[in-house]
Amino acid sequence: RLHYGDDMTAYKIAGEGPHVFEQSGQWRAQTLRGGRDEGFWIDQQSHAPDAAFQVEVAFPLDSSKFAVQARPEFVTPPTRYRDGQAILAISDIEGNYKAFRDFLIHARVIDRDLNWQFGKGHLVLVGDFVDRGASVTQVLWLIYKLEQSARAHGGQVHYILGNHELKSLQGDFAAAHKRYVNVAAILEKKQIELFDDKAFLGRWLMSKNTVEVINGVLFVHGGLH
């Protein structure tokens, strides 16, 4: 196997998160701290159930960070759009945050500070953004951030579910990176709980479509069974 650009720094557990769960009528944002030698612990912040709150996401490979405004509103988007605006589609990022981020920068969808630059265009993410890679958490929070940023500029991010998103929601983690076995264990969770209906990102994923038609083009991941 060829692992182009692989770097063990991306596998570090410290700074992983946040993983946000609904517990006791609140949202609990949990980020992992520490290390193998000193042990791991959970840095936890509690937030009101219906109010927006900010979380910070770290990417250890290049020590970068970005902030996200989390809004506990999970609404399924429309399935049809027609406005004549530009479309850029990409799929199968599979937990590779750096490739995803750098592709969007070079395609001028975002700038280097992750600000939306695609105007009223449609960024179509045609499934399989989870599994295999070590940076699934960062990929999902970046998509979430870009949804908000795009809307503020009249654009749209379309996250269409692929088979690997469905596997994560169904508890099939055969293709998941082994790093997330450790992440779930430190959080004292089963791996399926990272994406169940008590998890912020899980509930967000559950709201997404599997098929959308944008300016006369039908987008679906890998066809329909």
Secondary structure, DSSP 8 states (H G I E B T S, - for coil): ---TT--GGGG--TT---EEEEETTEEEEEEEEEETTTEEEEEEEEE-SSS-EEEEEEETTTTEEEEEEE--------SEE-S---EEEE---TT-HHHHHHHHHHTTSB-TT--B-STT-EEEEES--SSSSS-HHHHHHHHHHHHHHHHHTT-EEEEE--HHHHHHHHT--TTS-THHHHHHHHTT--GGGGGSTTBHHHHHHHT--SEEEETTEEEESS---
